[in-house]
Amino acid sequence: MLGFIDAAEGAYNALAGAANEALTFSGVEAGEMDVGFFASEDLMAQKLVTYGLKFDLPMPEARELVKPAAPGSDPEKPPILK
């Protein structure tokens, strides 16, 4: 059993697919694995934390949106004319 606790709702399919690929390429013949998604308040989540192995996944870094500026629009950086 592979349980994800407090996973982002939009990531369920991607996480289950990644677990499936890991099992496929593991070399285990006829391997099967259950994947579940639980809220931290669920009883099953508490049991997984108590009896299972825990791997903390890193939080993604917030990305800054960079807007391209037109050449010559910044007076601090005038265009170089040849």
NUGUGU-421185 format. One record per residue (C-alpha): x, y, z. Coordinates in steps of 0.05 Angstrom, whole numbers, plus 5000, padded with zeros to 4 digits. Example, Ala and Ser with C-alpha at 12.3 -4.5 7.8 and 13.67 -1.06 7.14 Angstrom:
524649105156 527349795143 
This chain:
500050005000 502550684981 498751245016 499251985000 497152435057 494553135041 496553104968 494153674924 487553484891 489953614821 495853154830 492252494844 492652224773 499952424765 502052114831 498251464817 501351444747 508351544775 507250984825 504850534769 511050694727 515650564786 512449874796 512649724721 520149864716 521849544784 522748864753 517848534801 513948014762 506348054772 507348614823 501248974849 500549574893 494749954922 495150714921 490851134967 489851874981 488052085051 486952725090 491352805152 485152765196 483252065170 484051465215 487751095159 492751665153 494251625227 495450875221 500050975162 504151485200 504551025260 506250365225 508850555156 515150855127 514751605116 517852005059 516852755058 516153024988 519153714977 514454304966 515254624898 518455304897 514055894878 515856134808 516356854790 513057064726 517957444682 514857914632 519158054571 520658794561 521159114493 528159344474 529360074493 523460104542 527960134604 531260814610 536660514655 538760034600 538460404533 539560004469 546559954442 546860254372 552460074325 
